[in-house]
Amino acid sequence: MKKNSLRGVVLVISSPSGAGKTTICKKILEEVNGINLSVSVTTRKKRKDEVEGVDYFFKNDEEFILMIKNDEFIENAKVFGNYYGTLKEEVLKKIKNGVDVLVDIDWQGTRQIQKHIPEDIVKIFILPPSIKELECRLRNRASENEEDFLKRMLEARKEISHFDEYDFIIINENINEAVSSVKSILYSERQRKSRQLGITDFVNKLI
């Protein structure tokens, strides 16, 4: 049997800071073929271990605002005083070519993507096992001072309150189990009838 052509899916993963989203995304990209990370544009300062075009595309505020005016984003938002955006052309080109796109964004960005491509988005929300565990994870981050910690805990509660806007909810008690759950969702979505572009022709040959 010849493999059918597939239309890619935009796999959105959201969570409050400290719930394990970054680790989960990294493992999915390492362990699953046919999925790429959507490289976001941001105005925040580049960290010493980050690479331009790999981790983010770094722009200043003026450049970012011009990109908004030029309708270059499928979603954009201002978070903690910095702009973040997902490039429209990059995402649409990949899913058209059968490549899945992993997007790591918050609920605001998820809503915007939902409006643009409701048929191509699958939304997963990652929850911590408890609020105490989330507090411990954030306090253990070397970059967090007390003011940042309090801001992030406030944001975390706001983020969690939007859980019901997502298709799937994963409680991250064990990172390997959480990754396995995300993989299962992705593999199932790849088999959805609407994504198998050649399935009608294939079935017609069978009958």
C-alpha positions, 0 to 999 in steps of 0.5 A, a space after each residue: 500500500 502506498 502511504 497516503 499524503 498527510 496534512 500536518 497538525 499544529 500541536 499547541 502545548 500550553 501550561 503555567 511556568 514550571 509545569 514541565 512544558 519546555 521539557 516535554 516539548 524538547 523530548 517530543 522534538 527529540 523522539 518523534 519524527 516529522 514534527 518541527 518546533 515553531 520558532 517564535 519571534 520575541 522582543 525579550 533579551 537573548 539569553 547566553 545559551 540561545 541561538 538566533 533562528 533556533 530558539 527565537 528570532 530576536 527583534 526590537 519593539 519597533 521591528 515587532 510592531 511593524 511585523 504585526 502591521 504587515 500581518 506576519 503573525 498567526 498569533 502574537 501577545 505581550 507577556 511579562 513586558 515582552 512581545 512574542 509571535 508565531 510566524 504565519 507563513 512558516 506554520 502554514 507552509 509546514 502543515 501544507 507539506 505534511 509536517 507537524 508543527 509544535 507551538 509552545 504558547 499561552 492561552 492568549 496565543 492559542 485563541 488566536 491560532 484557533 481563529 486562524 486554523 480551527 481545523 488544523 490545531 490540537 490543543 494540549 494543556 499541561 498541569 502540575 501535580 499540585 500548586 505546592 509542587 509548582 511553587 517549589 519548581 519556581 522557587 528552585 529556579 536560579 533566575 527567580 527573585 521574590 518579585 518574579 516568583 510572586 508575578 509568575 505564581 499569579 500568572 500561573 493561576 490565571 493560565 490554569 483557569 483557561 484549562 477548559 479551552 483545551 482539547 486534552 489535559 495532562 497532569 505532569 506527575 511523571 515526565 516520561 508518562 506525560 511525554 508518552 501521553 502527548 505522543 499518543 495524542 499526536 499519533 492519533 491525530 495523524 490518523 484522523 480522516 481529514 488529515 489523510 489527503 489520499 484516503 478517498 482515492 485509496 478507498 475507491 481503489 479498494 471498492 
